[in-house]
Amino acid sequence: MTVRKFWLGALALTVLAAAPAFAKQGKAGLWNVTSTTEIALPPETVAAMKKAGQSLPAAQPVTVQMCMSQAEVDSDRPPHPDPAATGCDTKVVKRTANAMTASMVCKGNMKGTGTIQVTYDGNERYSGFYSFKGSTGGRATDVTTRFRGQWVKADCGNVKPYSLRTQ
């Protein structure tokens, strides 16, 4: 596996940060989601990236717009990667009126465990973090992402609904 493929696999984990905030919470429509991801890379990966002339990742905030459908908002499960494609399964561990904790176990190309914690500030804001520790394509992976979401409006415009599975 190349350093680039490893890096892309590790970054794919951060997609979860944008999506978990909705299980029975939130509003359908357009959301701004800001996340900051920190990836602890093993020394051999750092050395390979430097040798390839690649810069090391820095925890920089990234904001994206996402469209959530009413079905995703109404789901009793947090959005999660397709288990058939990723080998990961996500389950809600605890849910309260304003918070959710979920766990993720991966047994495919990604192997390891993750935790998602989300706190809701009404139906138009949320914040939380996602962490995963294990391996991606045989390389050690240690990812932590902090995120926050803000509902923008009901009309998503040109932004297509998010494609993570909810059932």
Buried (B, 14 or more C-beta within 10 A) or exposed (E): EEBEEBBEBBBBBBBBBBBBBBBBBBBBBBBEBBBBBBBEBBEEBBEBBEEEEEEEBEEEEBEEBBBBBEEBBBBEBBBBBEBEEBBBEBEBEEBEEEBBBBBBBBEEBBBBEBBBBBBBEEEBBBBBBBBBBBBBBEBBBBBBBBBBBBBBEEEBEEBEBBEBBBE
